[in-house]
Amino acid sequence: MSTNAEYGIFSEAAGGCIYAPCHSPEEAARERERLITEDGEDAGDLTVNELCPDHEEQPKHGCEDCATEENAS
């Protein structure tokens, strides 16, 4: 894990990142819990992922923009 890593909360139902950036996995986990308890989000739908350092609001592993760039090369 890099020291400058940022994390986001992703929702499959919403189609992507719904909250970012968080500066640690712990901060993201706390925010995920808040979204569940205060906003009524579905716990099974929300995941915490490290963000792609090159593309805003994309997961580091599975970034659609990075995959598109690689395929264009």
PDB file as gemmi writes it, atoms N, CA and C in Angstrom:
CRYST1    1.000    1.000    1.000  90.00  90.00  90.00 P 1                      
ATOM      1  N   MET A   1       0.847  -1.179   0.000  1.00  0.00           N  
ATOM      2  CA  MET A   1       0.000   0.000   0.000  1.00  0.00           C  
ATOM      3  C   MET A   1       0.887   1.234   0.000  1.00  0.00           C  
ATOM      4  N   SER A   2       0.603   2.156  -0.915  1.00  0.00           N  
ATOM      5  CA  SER A   2       1.413   3.371  -0.971  1.00  0.00           C  
ATOM      6  C   SER A   2       0.950   4.356   0.090  1.00  0.00           C  
ATOM      7  N   THR A   3       1.853   5.213   0.526  1.00  0.00           N  
ATOM      8  CA  THR A   3       1.525   6.167   1.576  1.00  0.00           C  
ATOM      9  C   THR A   3       0.596   7.256   1.083  1.00  0.00           C  
ATOM     10  N   ASN A   4       0.538   7.484  -0.222  1.00  0.00           N  
ATOM     11  CA  ASN A   4      -0.327   8.511  -0.779  1.00  0.00           C  
ATOM     12  C   ASN A   4      -1.633   7.942  -1.309  1.00  0.00           C  
ATOM     13  N   ALA A   5      -1.915   6.687  -1.028  1.00  0.00           N  
ATOM     14  CA  ALA A   5      -3.113   6.040  -1.538  1.00  0.00           C  
ATOM     15  C   ALA A   5      -4.365   6.721  -0.999  1.00  0.00           C  
ATOM     16  N   GLU A   6      -5.371   6.772  -1.852  1.00  0.00           N  
ATOM     17  CA  GLU A   6      -6.689   7.248  -1.456  1.00  0.00           C  
ATOM     18  C   GLU A   6      -7.677   6.120  -1.708  1.00  0.00           C  
ATOM     19  N   TYR A   7      -8.784   6.172  -0.985  1.00  0.00           N  
ATOM     20  CA  TYR A   7      -9.780   5.106  -1.036  1.00  0.00           C  
ATOM     21  C   TYR A   7     -11.141   5.701  -1.309  1.00  0.00           C  
ATOM     22  N   GLY A   8     -11.985   4.893  -1.916  1.00  0.00           N  
ATOM     23  CA  GLY A   8     -13.342   5.319  -2.200  1.00  0.00           C  
ATOM     24  C   GLY A   8     -14.320   4.221  -1.840  1.00  0.00           C  
ATOM     25  N   ILE A   9     -15.577   4.608  -1.753  1.00  0.00           N  
ATOM     26  CA  ILE A   9     -16.648   3.664  -1.479  1.00  0.00           C  
ATOM     27  C   ILE A   9     -17.430   3.493  -2.768  1.00  0.00           C  
ATOM     28  N   PHE A  10     -17.577   2.245  -3.165  1.00  0.00           N  
ATOM     29  CA  PHE A  10     -18.201   1.916  -4.436  1.00  0.00           C  
ATOM     30  C   PHE A  10     -19.519   1.195  -4.213  1.00  0.00           C  
ATOM     31  N   SER A  11     -20.481   1.501  -5.088  1.00  0.00           N  
ATOM     32  CA  SER A  11     -21.790   0.873  -5.051  1.00  0.00           C  
ATOM     33  C   SER A  11     -22.082   0.274  -6.418  1.00  0.00           C  
ATOM     34  N   GLU A  12     -22.328  -1.023  -6.431  1.00  0.00           N  
ATOM     35  CA  GLU A  12     -22.692  -1.694  -7.678  1.00  0.00           C  
ATOM     36  C   GLU A  12     -24.019  -1.136  -8.196  1.00  0.00           C  
ATOM     37  N   ALA A  13     -24.966  -0.911  -7.290  1.00  0.00           N  
ATOM     38  CA  ALA A  13     -26.284  -0.402  -7.683  1.00  0.00           C  
ATOM     39  C   ALA A  13     -26.194   0.991  -8.308  1.00  0.00           C  
ATOM     40  N   ALA A  14     -25.294   1.817  -7.780  1.00  0.00           N  
ATOM     41  CA  ALA A  14     -25.132   3.175  -8.310  1.00  0.00           C  
ATOM     42  C   ALA A  14     -24.201   3.207  -9.516  1.00  0.00           C  
ATOM     43  N   GLY A  15     -23.508   2.115  -9.760  1.00  0.00           N  
ATOM     44  CA  GLY A  15     -22.644   2.039 -10.927  1.00  0.00           C  
ATOM     45  C   GLY A  15     -21.249   2.590 -10.751  1.00  0.00           C  
ATOM     46  N   GLY A  16     -20.780   2.705  -9.514  1.00  0.00           N  
ATOM     47  CA  GLY A  16     -19.406   3.165  -9.328  1.00  0.00           C  
ATOM     48  C   GLY A  16     -19.180   3.810  -7.987  1.00  0.00           C  
ATOM     49  N   CYS A  17     -18.243   4.740  -7.976  1.00  0.00           N  
ATOM     50  CA  CYS A  17     -17.818   5.407  -6.751  1.00  0.00           C  
ATOM     51  C   CYS A  17     -18.897   6.378  -6.279  1.00  0.00           C  
ATOM     52  N   ILE A  18     -19.262   6.259  -5.007  1.00  0.00           N  
ATOM     53  CA  ILE A  18     -20.262   7.162  -4.451  1.00  0.00           C  
ATOM     54  C   ILE A  18     -19.691   8.091  -3.389  1.00  0.00           C  
ATOM     55  N   TYR A  19     -18.445   7.825  -2.941  1.00  0.00           N  
ATOM     56  CA  TYR A  19     -17.823   8.690  -1.945  1.00  0.00           C  
ATOM     57  C   TYR A  19     -16.318   8.566  -2.035  1.00  0.00           C  
ATOM     58  N   ALA A  20     -15.647   9.693  -2.181  1.00  0.00           N  
ATOM     59  CA  ALA A  20     -14.183   9.727  -2.227  1.00  0.00           C  
ATOM     60  C   ALA A  20     -13.729  11.173  -2.073  1.00  0.00           C  
ATOM     61  N   PRO A  21     -12.503  11.431  -1.715  1.00  0.00           N  
ATOM     62  CA  PRO A  21     -11.495  10.469  -1.297  1.00  0.00           C  
ATOM     63  C   PRO A  21     -11.463  10.322   0.210  1.00  0.00           C  
ATOM     64  N   CYS A  22     -11.044   9.168   0.619  1.00  0.00           N  
ATOM     65  CA  CYS A  22     -10.689   8.890   2.010  1.00  0.00           C  
ATOM     66  C   CYS A  22      -9.194   8.613   1.999  1.00  0.00           C  
ATOM     67  N   HIS A  23      -8.508   9.006   3.055  1.00  0.00           N  
ATOM     68  CA  HIS A  23      -7.050   8.935   3.063  1.00  0.00           C  
ATOM     69  C   HIS A  23      -6.483   7.707   3.762  1.00  0.00           C  
ATOM     70  N   SER A  24      -7.366   6.805   4.184  1.00  0.00           N  
ATOM     71  CA  SER A  24      -6.923   5.527   4.752  1.00  0.00           C  
ATOM     72  C   SER A  24      -8.074   4.539   4.621  1.00  0.00           C  
ATOM     73  N   PRO A  25      -7.749   3.250   4.645  1.00  0.00           N  
ATOM     74  CA  PRO A  25      -8.834   2.264   4.597  1.00  0.00           C  
ATOM     75  C   PRO A  25      -9.746   2.367   5.828  1.00  0.00           C  
ATOM     76  N   GLU A  26      -9.171   2.759   6.950  1.00  0.00           N  
ATOM     77  CA  GLU A  26      -9.967   2.906   8.167  1.00  0.00           C  
ATOM     78  C   GLU A  26     -10.974   4.047   8.033  1.00  0.00           C  
ATOM     79  N   GLU A  27     -10.533   5.170   7.463  1.00  0.00           N  
ATOM     80  CA  GLU A  27     -11.437   6.295   7.241  1.00  0.00           C  
ATOM     81  C   GLU A  27     -12.561   5.885   6.285  1.00  0.00           C  
ATOM     82  N   ALA A  28     -12.219   5.164   5.241  1.00  0.00           N  
ATOM     83  CA  ALA A  28     -13.219   4.708   4.282  1.00  0.00           C  
ATOM     84  C   ALA A  28     -14.210   3.744   4.936  1.00  0.00           C  
ATOM     85  N   ALA A  29     -13.716   2.863   5.797  1.00  0.00           N  
ATOM     86  CA  ALA A  29     -14.594   1.922   6.494  1.00  0.00           C  
ATOM     87  C   ALA A  29     -15.565   2.666   7.409  1.00  0.00           C  
ATOM     88  N   ARG A  30     -15.088   3.704   8.086  1.00  0.00           N  
ATOM     89  CA  ARG A  30     -15.967   4.510   8.944  1.00  0.00           C  
ATOM     90  C   ARG A  30     -17.030   5.215   8.108  1.00  0.00           C  
ATOM     91  N   GLU A  31     -16.635   5.753   6.968  1.00  0.00           N  
ATOM     92  CA  GLU A  31     -17.589   6.440   6.101  1.00  0.00           C  
ATOM     93  C   GLU A  31     -18.596   5.449   5.517  1.00  0.00           C  
ATOM     94  N   ARG A  32     -18.130   4.261   5.160  1.00  0.00           N  
ATOM     95  CA  ARG A  32     -19.040   3.209   4.665  1.00  0.00           C  
ATOM     96  C   ARG A  32     -20.084   2.898   5.725  1.00  0.00           C  
ATOM     97  N   GLU A  33     -19.641   2.746   6.965  1.00  0.00           N  
ATOM     98  CA  GLU A  33     -20.566   2.453   8.064  1.00  0.00           C  
ATOM     99  C   GLU A  33     -21.569   3.587   8.252  1.00  0.00           C  
ATOM    100  N   ARG A  34     -21.104   4.832   8.110  1.00  0.00           N  
ATOM    101  CA  ARG A  34     -22.013   5.975   8.236  1.00  0.00           C  
ATOM    102  C   ARG A  34     -23.062   5.952   7.122  1.00  0.00           C  
ATOM    103  N   LEU A  35     -22.646   5.640   5.907  1.00  0.00           N  
ATOM    104  CA  LEU A  35     -23.588   5.571   4.785  1.00  0.00           C  
ATOM    105  C   LEU A  35     -24.656   4.506   5.035  1.00  0.00           C  
ATOM    106  N   ILE A  36     -24.262   3.425   5.674  1.00  0.00           N  
ATOM    107  CA  ILE A  36     -25.213   2.353   5.971  1.00  0.00           C  
ATOM    108  C   ILE A  36     -26.169   2.769   7.081  1.00  0.00           C  
ATOM    109  N   THR A  37     -25.621   3.272   8.188  1.00  0.00           N  
ATOM    110  CA  THR A  37     -26.459   3.565   9.354  1.00  0.00           C  
ATOM    111  C   THR A  37     -27.248   4.859   9.214  1.00  0.00           C  
ATOM    112  N   GLU A  38     -26.669   5.903   8.649  1.00  0.00           N  
ATOM    113  CA  GLU A  38     -27.355   7.193   8.573  1.00  0.00           C  
ATOM    114  C   GLU A  38     -28.111   7.396   7.265  1.00  0.00           C  
ATOM    115  N   ASP A  39     -27.579   6.874   6.172  1.00  0.00           N  
ATOM    116  CA  ASP A  39     -28.202   7.110   4.874  1.00  0.00           C  
ATOM    117  C   ASP A  39     -29.005   5.918   4.362  1.00  0.00           C  
ATOM    118  N   GLY A  40     -28.944   4.807   5.083  1.00  0.00           N  
ATOM    119  CA  GLY A  40     -29.732   3.648   4.710  1.00  0.00           C  
ATOM    120  C   GLY A  40     -29.222   2.877   3.507  1.00  0.00           C  
ATOM    121  N   GLU A  41     -27.941   3.029   3.195  1.00  0.00           N  
ATOM    122  CA  GLU A  41     -27.364   2.290   2.066  1.00  0.00           C  
ATOM    123  C   GLU A  41     -27.309   0.800   2.398  1.00  0.00           C  
ATOM    124  N   ASP A  42     -27.376  -0.038   1.376  1.00  0.00           N  
ATOM    125  CA  ASP A  42     -27.325  -1.490   1.518  1.00  0.00           C  
ATOM    126  C   ASP A  42     -25.895  -1.927   1.805  1.00  0.00           C  
ATOM    127  N   ALA A  43     -25.673  -2.525   2.962  1.00  0.00           N  
ATOM    128  CA  ALA A  43     -24.325  -2.934   3.367  1.00  0.00           C  
ATOM    129  C   ALA A  43     -23.698  -3.897   2.373  1.00  0.00           C  
ATOM    130  N   GLY A  44     -24.491  -4.783   1.792  1.00  0.00           N  
ATOM    131  CA  GLY A  44     -23.962  -5.761   0.852  1.00  0.00           C  
ATOM    132  C   GLY A  44     -23.542  -5.158  -0.476  1.00  0.00           C  
ATOM    133  N   ASP A  45     -23.989  -3.938  -0.739  1.00  0.00           N  
ATOM    134  CA  ASP A  45     -23.693  -3.284  -2.011  1.00  0.00           C  
ATOM    135  C   ASP A  45     -22.446  -2.397  -1.944  1.00  0.00           C  
ATOM    136  N   LEU A  46     -22.032  -1.992  -0.766  1.00  0.00           N  
ATOM    137  CA  LEU A  46     -20.935  -1.031  -0.631  1.00  0.00           C  
ATOM    138  C   LEU A  46     -19.603  -1.725  -0.384  1.00  0.00           C  
ATOM    139  N   THR A  47     -18.604  -1.358  -1.164  1.00  0.00           N  
ATOM    140  CA  THR A  47     -17.251  -1.881  -0.980  1.00  0.00           C  
ATOM    141  C   THR A  47     -16.270  -0.722  -0.912  1.00  0.00           C  
ATOM    142  N   VAL A  48     -15.180  -0.944  -0.190  1.00  0.00           N  
ATOM    143  CA  VAL A  48     -14.090   0.027  -0.097  1.00  0.00           C  
ATOM    144  C   VAL A  48     -12.974  -0.465  -1.014  1.00  0.00           C  
ATOM    145  N   ASN A  49     -12.504   0.422  -1.882  1.00  0.00           N  
ATOM    146  CA  ASN A  49     -11.408   0.080  -2.790  1.00  0.00           C  
ATOM    147  C   ASN A  49     -10.396   1.213  -2.842  1.00  0.00           C  
ATOM    148  N   GLU A  50      -9.138   0.842  -3.038  1.00  0.00           N  
ATOM    149  CA  GLU A  50      -8.112   1.851  -3.279  1.00  0.00           C  
ATOM    150  C   GLU A  50      -8.396   2.486  -4.635  1.00  0.00           C  
ATOM    151  N   LEU A  51      -8.221   3.810  -4.720  1.00  0.00           N  
ATOM    152  CA  LEU A  51      -8.494   4.527  -5.955  1.00  0.00           C  
ATOM    153  C   LEU A  51      -7.306   4.478  -6.903  1.00  0.00           C  
ATOM    154  N   CYS A  52      -7.597   4.475  -8.195  1.00  0.00           N  
ATOM    155  CA  CYS A  52      -6.560   4.558  -9.221  1.00  0.00           C  
ATOM    156  C   CYS A  52      -5.846   5.901  -9.063  1.00  0.00           C  
ATOM    157  N   PRO A  53      -4.524   5.903  -9.033  1.00  0.00           N  
ATOM    158  CA  PRO A  53      -3.808   7.171  -8.874  1.00  0.00           C  
ATOM    159  C   PRO A  53      -3.891   8.067 -10.111  1.00  0.00           C  
ATOM    160  N   ASP A  54      -4.291   7.508 -11.244  1.00  0.00           N  
ATOM    161  CA  ASP A  54      -4.330   8.275 -12.490  1.00  0.00           C  
ATOM    162  C   ASP A  54      -5.725   8.697 -12.932  1.00  0.00           C  
ATOM    163  N   HIS A  55      -6.750   8.050 -12.408  1.00  0.00           N  
ATOM    164  CA  HIS A  55      -8.109   8.321 -12.867  1.00  0.00           C  
ATOM    165  C   HIS A  55      -9.058   8.456 -11.681  1.00  0.00           C  
ATOM    166  N   GLU A  56      -9.640   9.640 -11.558  1.00  0.00           N  
ATOM    167  CA  GLU A  56     -10.523   9.952 -10.448  1.00  0.00           C  
ATOM    168  C   GLU A  56     -11.692   8.987 -10.358  1.00  0.00           C  
ATOM    169  N   GLU A  57     -12.001   8.569  -9.159  1.00  0.00           N  
ATOM    170  CA  GLU A  57     -13.164   7.752  -8.839  1.00  0.00           C  
ATOM    171  C   GLU A  57     -13.220   6.419  -9.586  1.00  0.00           C  
ATOM    172  N   GLN A  58     -12.046   5.868  -9.905  1.00  0.00           N  
ATOM    173  CA  GLN A  58     -11.940   4.528 -10.480  1.00  0.00           C  
ATOM    174  C   GLN A  58     -11.146   3.671  -9.500  1.00  0.00           C  
ATOM    175  N   PRO A  59     -11.510   2.390  -9.349  1.00  0.00           N  
ATOM    176  CA  PRO A  59     -10.723   1.532  -8.465  1.00  0.00           C  
ATOM    177  C   PRO A  59      -9.357   1.253  -9.059  1.00  0.00           C  
ATOM    178  N   LYS A  60      -8.348   1.151  -8.202  1.00  0.00           N  
ATOM    179  CA  LYS A  60      -6.990   0.889  -8.668  1.00  0.00           C  
ATOM    180  C   LYS A  60      -6.924  -0.428  -9.438  1.00  0.00           C  
ATOM    181  N   HIS A  61      -7.547  -1.453  -8.909  1.00  0.00           N  
ATOM    182  CA  HIS A  61      -7.575  -2.754  -9.580  1.00  0.00           C  
ATOM    183  C   HIS A  61      -8.891  -2.843 -10.332  1.00  0.00           C  
ATOM    184  N   GLY A  62      -8.805  -2.826 -11.630  1.00  0.00           N  
ATOM    185  CA  GLY A  62     -10.007  -2.878 -12.455  1.00  0.00           C  
ATOM    186  C   GLY A  62     -10.414  -1.524 -13.001  1.00  0.00           C  
ATOM    187  N   CYS A  63      -9.487  -0.577 -13.043  1.00  0.00           N  
ATOM    188  CA  CYS A  63      -9.777   0.754 -13.578  1.00  0.00           C  
ATOM    189  C   CYS A  63     -10.140   0.636 -15.066  1.00  0.00           C  
ATOM    190  N   GLU A  64     -11.346   1.059 -15.408  1.00  0.00           N  
ATOM    191  CA  GLU A  64     -11.808   0.979 -16.792  1.00  0.00           C  
ATOM    192  C   GLU A  64     -10.986   1.885 -17.710  1.00  0.00           C  
ATOM    193  N   ASP A  65     -10.582   3.060 -17.212  1.00  0.00           N  
ATOM    194  CA  ASP A  65      -9.806   3.980 -18.025  1.00  0.00           C  
ATOM    195  C   ASP A  65      -8.413   3.415 -18.345  1.00  0.00           C  
ATOM    196  N   CYS A  66      -7.775   2.783 -17.340  1.00  0.00           N  
ATOM    197  CA  CYS A  66      -6.457   2.182 -17.586  1.00  0.00           C  
ATOM    198  C   CYS A  66      -6.577   1.038 -18.592  1.00  0.00           C  
ATOM    199  N   ALA A  67      -7.640   0.224 -18.472  1.00  0.00           N  
ATOM    200  CA  ALA A  67      -7.839  -0.890 -19.400  1.00  0.00           C  
ATOM    201  C   ALA A  67      -8.049  -0.369 -20.824  1.00  0.00           C  
ATOM    202  N   THR A  68      -8.787   0.711 -20.969  1.00  0.00           N  
ATOM    203  CA  THR A  68      -9.024   1.301 -22.289  1.00  0.00           C  
ATOM    204  C   THR A  68      -7.724   1.814 -22.877  1.00  0.00           C  
ATOM    205  N   GLU A  69      -6.912   2.472 -22.052  1.00  0.00           N  
ATOM    206  CA  GLU A  69      -5.628   2.987 -22.528  1.00  0.00           C  
ATOM    207  C   GLU A  69      -4.703   1.846 -22.952  1.00  0.00           C  
ATOM    208  N   GLU A  70      -4.680   0.757 -22.185  1.00  0.00           N  
ATOM    209  CA  GLU A  70      -3.839  -0.393 -22.521  1.00  0.00           C  
ATOM    210  C   GLU A  70      -4.288  -1.029 -23.825  1.00  0.00           C  
ATOM    211  N   ASN A  71      -5.574  -1.126 -24.046  1.00  0.00           N  
ATOM    212  CA  ASN A  71      -6.089  -1.739 -25.275  1.00  0.00           C  
ATOM    213  C   ASN A  71      -5.856  -0.854 -26.495  1.00  0.00           C  
ATOM    214  N   ALA A  72      -5.753   0.452 -26.283  1.00  0.00           N  
ATOM    215  CA  ALA A  72      -5.523   1.391 -27.389  1.00  0.00           C  
ATOM    216  C   ALA A  72      -4.067   1.404 -27.817  1.00  0.00           C  
ATOM    217  N   SER A  73      -3.178   0.909 -26.953  1.00  0.00           N  
ATOM    218  CA  SER A  73      -1.746   0.923 -27.254  1.00  0.00           C  
ATOM    219  C   SER A  73      -1.361  -0.112 -28.273  1.00  0.00           C  
TER     220      SER A  73                                                      
END                                                                             
